[in-house]
Amino acid sequence: MELQINKPRFAKNPHEDKIFRAITAEVSLFMANTTKSNAPIMIVKALLYVGLFIIGYAGIITAETTSTLFISYAVTGISLVLLGLNFAHDCAHGALLKSKTANNAVYESLFTLVGINGYLWKKRHTHSHHNYPNTEGYDVDIELGSIVHLSVAESPKNHHSVQHIYAPLLYGIYTLYWVFYKDFVLFFKKHHANLTFKKHSTKEYVKLFGGKLLYLTYIFIIPLLVTPFTVGQITLAFLLFHFAASWLLLFTFLITHHVENTQYFSEHEKVLTSSSWLMHQVQSSNDFHACNTVANFVFGGFNCHVAHHLFPNVSHVHYPEISRIIYRHLYSNGITPNKTTFLGGVLSHIKLLKKLGRQHNATSISYVKI
């Protein structure tokens, strides 16, 4: 695979750069001195979430009633998202295991279980979104097509005026769309925001199509063969699997960057951005229950999103403590990070959809030109 990356530079701000150096120094000291290992908590998570997946899938293939079938499919979908948030994401950043090969094997296997191509997601996530979140032309995650409008540089279409009503409903089929459409379109697409894919290896073609076949075999064909249910009943249960997975996955991600107070950055010809790297990450991210260990246990560090964007290669187990360090430095320098609750973030995201869907003058939206 040949990948070309467009990398605009960030502004040099001596004061903000000094803040980030101070944060980095304290986080490095914390990591060097902490006796807390990520192993025990990750073992507990593995037992719980893998166990939940096994229970869900066992329920699918042994179900005798439609209610058991539907509940089991939903539980399986939720368990896979929890495994993705807590394990696949850390592995994609090399933050879980010492071996790069082992990290890749874990995250690609978990992505395959939910039917999604992990190879392409990782390239887009680490080389585009993480470097330039919420930036037009540089963040692939805000290229959502014409159905949902999250752009500050372009005027919305007429139907976007009601996107705050229909989008949350459509979010329920997002993983279905990803599995059967998005992966294929993106795989054969050359330009992705700031990324240009020149070619993919033969191995990646095999993994793309083989992964889809494996996914359909275990989640649809095997249940159809070993249970007494009809194609229609299995299909409905399969859709419920995706509804449960999609809403949990998408709302967890969307409230980390797309709420009312997060800032957007508009593409421009200049190669030097108008903000420092620190402020870009802080202003474009939103935390929810960042210092709460229970929330961190469930959401795998997505709730500590400022910490994750500043230190993506650190295990999310340490993010609550790191978030406290970051907050102390930011607040002492008059910088207020974006924070909501989970439900507050969902409601704020819906309000943002309404605002962007009806805003034909982008200058009233909080954004910065590059």
HELIX and SHEET records of a PDB file:
HELIX    1   1 PRO A   14  ASN A   33  1                                  20    
HELIX    2   2 ASN A   38  THR A   62  1                                  25    
HELIX    3   3 THR A   66  LEU A   83  1                                  18    
HELIX    4   4 GLY A   84  ALA A   88  3                                   5    
HELIX    5   5 HIS A   89  ALA A   92  1                                   4    
HELIX    6   6 LYS A  100  LEU A  113  1                                  14    
HELIX    7   7 GLY A  118  ARG A  124  1                                   7    
HELIX    8   8 HIS A  125  HIS A  129  3                                   5    
HELIX    9   9 VAL A  140  ILE A  142  5                                   3    
HELIX   10  10 ASN A  158  VAL A  162  5                                   5    
HELIX   11  11 GLN A  163  LEU A  170  1                                   8    
HELIX   12  12 TYR A  171  ILE A  173  5                                   3    
HELIX   13  13 TYR A  174  TYR A  177  1                                   4    
HELIX   14  14 TRP A  178  LYS A  182  3                                   5    
HELIX   15  15 ASP A  183  PHE A  187  1                                   5    
HELIX   16  16 THR A  202  LEU A  216  1                                  15    
HELIX   17  17 THR A  217  ILE A  221  3                                   5    
HELIX   18  18 ILE A  222  VAL A  226  1                                   5    
HELIX   19  19 VAL A  231  LEU A  254  1                                  24    
HELIX   20  20 TRP A  277  SER A  284  1                                   8    
HELIX   21  21 THR A  293  PHE A  299  1                                   7    
HELIX   22  22 HIS A  305  LEU A  310  1                                   6    
HELIX   23  23 HIS A  316  HIS A  318  5                                   3    
HELIX   24  24 TYR A  319  SER A  332  1                                  14    
HELIX   25  25 PHE A  342  ARG A  358  1                                  17    
HELIX   26  26 ALA A  362  SER A  364  5                                   3    
SHEET    1   A 3 GLU A   2  ILE A   5  0                                        
SHEET    2   A 3 LEU A 195  LYS A 199 -1                                        
SHEET    3   A 3 HIS A 191  HIS A 192 -1                                        
SHEET    1   B 2 TYR A 264  SER A 266  0                                        
SHEET    2   B 2 TYR A 367  LYS A 369  1                                        
SHEET    1   C 2 ASN A 286  PHE A 288  0                                        
SHEET    2   C 2 ASN A 338  THR A 340  1                                        
END                                                                             
